């Protein structure tokens, strides 16, 4: 099933059955996000998908929590680590829809997480662009770690500049697990704008993100905004140089193995919410 939303020149296509993902986001027929191939070869080829109940990698696909070892699904392409939770691998239920909005839901048992949980997504198109809200609620009887993120992949334009401010970047070991913080310049500094195609391959998490990023897309200069709890931005440059993934997340990769406080913890009944908005910078819209 594909759902189509339209408002104020924007068009979005959603696929609740394919990880609750966004398949396309356009303005006046021009791509802001990388369009999804038909049929999609995998969920990670979609334009944007939810990361729930954790974001990015967990080392070895397991962690200890409250005296138990939690074993996570590991996909062959990403072994030996678990990646992005399991919300992106599940079909979501459609809870509501209109011409300009939609809502999805997902419930999971504690089979591969310390507690059962519920995920909710909402999508709304307005003059400001596409607003997405993702939440996770602890529906069990025990506290659980919980993290959220989005994986939007932007279709780069002729001048593929990306501009955002972040204080530090996580350097990684040989298996892409963060092990120390450094200055952004060690990988790539995007403050003030930087051409992505001039960069080496990047798959790193930036810490102390300001919550705003600007990207030159095929549709024009796009603006990505996130709620205050997304103070990390994971940057991934797919092969080919035609797109860049800028992933607002509530925690760094493998935070569940980090220091206390790096990974949010939800008490029974508690909810974590992450909001993003993607739209064109009005002053930079093409005629």
Beta strands, then each sheet from edge to edge (+ up, - down):
strand 1: 3-7
strand 2: 10-15
strand 3: 21-27
strand 4: 30-31
strand 5: 50-53
strand 6: 57-58
strand 7: 62-65
strand 8: 68-71
strand 9: 82-83
strand 10: 93-97
strand 11: 101-108
strand 12: 117-126
strand 13: 129-138
strand 14: 144-145
strand 15: 147-150
strand 16: 152-155
strand 17: 161-164
strand 18: 168-172
strand 19: 178-182
strand 20: 194-195
strand 21: 203-207
strand 22: 212-217
strand 23: 220-226
strand 24: 232-236
strand 25: 243-249
strand 26: 265-266
strand 27: 271-285
sheet 1: 1+ 2- 3+ 4-
sheet 2: 5+ 15-
sheet 3: 6+ 9-
sheet 4: 7+ 8-
sheet 5: 10+ 11- 12+ 13- 27+ 23- 22+ 17- 20+
sheet 6: 14+ 26-
sheet 7: 16+ 25- 24+ 21- 18+ 19-
end
